[in-house]
Amino acid sequence: MPGDSSSRPFPYRRVNVVGTSSSGKTTFAQTLADCLGIPHVELDSFHWGPGWAAATPGEMRDRVAGAAAAEAWVIDGNYSLSRDIVWARAQAIVWLDYPLRTILRRYAARTVRRIRAGEEIWPGTGNREELSTRLLSRDGLLWWILTTYRRRRREYPLLLERHPRLVAVRLRSPAEADAWLDALYTDAG
């Protein structure tokens, strides 16, 4: 039946992509959204304002609720503050569960690229990665990766078990993720 989502190879229209920081959630989510022909939403862009100012919990929840109310989306991000909002509407979770060495390699490559290019992370915020302040401190991304990696690997199976209505896709390597996306493109074409 035309327009029937059940006839699609991946019929889900509200998908949350999760994983450790620097696993490639945003790139993967954008590619998935493009494949499905639906909007992509990056939770980090809701959280971080100009000058690395974090949104208040109320602001963050309001922004996420507005995005999650849409009929279709691929949202990337792990914010526990708003997980209940996203997962209440989500149909599927794609978990990028890569080895720590892969994540650290991706973190290093992305950080070097961003610093060399002076890349603004979220347009209009002025936020850029800097070795001197954010990257090597306890507030920096490297510290965050190292302190959350094992916790996420313990928590996600339990969280997904508590939400059995959600379809869970666990991808354990970039090659597995690429193959999964390639299969979607092939099936969609």
C-alpha positions, -999 to 999 in steps of 0.1 A, spaced: 0 0 0 15 34 -10 26 54 20 23 24 43 54 25 65 52 -12 71 62 -18 35 95 1 39 127 -19 46 131 2 78 96 15 85 105 35 116 100 73 113 112 84 147 146 71 155 171 80 183 208 74 175 228 70 207 264 62 216 295 75 233 306 110 224 328 109 192 313 76 180 299 94 150 262 98 161 256 131 142 272 119 109 254 85 111 221 102 121 223 127 92 230 99 67 201 78 81 177 109 80 187 115 44 181 79 35 147 79 52 138 114 38 131 128 72 145 156 94 177 152 115 179 168 150 211 171 169 206 174 207 240 190 213 228 220 192 199 224 217 222 221 247 251 244 238 246 281 232 271 308 224 303 308 245 296 272 255 267 283 277 246 253 286 208 255 282 189 253 315 172 220 321 138 236 313 151 252 281 166 219 270 134 199 278 112 225 259 135 224 228 136 186 228 98 183 233 92 206 204 114 185 181 101 152 193 65 163 187 71 161 149 57 132 130 92 120 118 128 125 128 162 111 135 174 126 168 210 120 178 220 123 214 221 107 248 209 134 272 194 116 302 176 149 310 154 145 280 156 108 272 120 103 285 107 128 260 126 113 230 120 77 239 82 83 246 79 92 209 107 71 194 100 39 175 136 27 172 170 32 189 202 28 170 231 23 194 266 30 180 284 7 205 320 10 192 352 -1 209 369 27 230 400 27 207 377 35 177 360 63 196 394 78 208 408 76 172 377 94 159 378 120 187 415 128 179 409 130 141 378 152 145 395 175 171 426 180 150 404 188 119 382 212 138 412 230 154 431 233 122 401 246 103 389 269 131 355 251 126 325 265 144 308 235 159 272 248 158 267 278 135 260 310 152 274 300 186 311 308 181 319 276 198 352 260 187 374 234 201 405 247 218 434 227 233 441 253 260 408 253 278 381 227 270 399 197 256 425 190 283 403 199 313 378 179 334 352 199 316 365 187 282 353 161 258 382 137 263 375 135 300 337 130 293 344 102 269 367 84 293 343 87 322 311 78 304 322 50 280 319 20 304 288 34 321 269 37 288 279 1 279 264 -11 311 233 12 311 220 9 275 212 -29 276 192 -22 308 175 9 295 165 -9 263 152 -39 283 129 -16 302 115 -2 268 106 -34 249 83 -16 225 114 2 210 132 -16 182 169 -17 191 197 -19 166 231 -23 181 260 -16 157 294 -26 171 318 -11 145 319 16 119 320 -11 92 289 -27 106 272 7 107 282 14 71 269 -20 59 236 -14 78 232 20 61 242 6 27 215 -21 31 189 6 38 200 26 7 199 -6 -14 164 -16 -1 151 20 -5 164 23 -41 
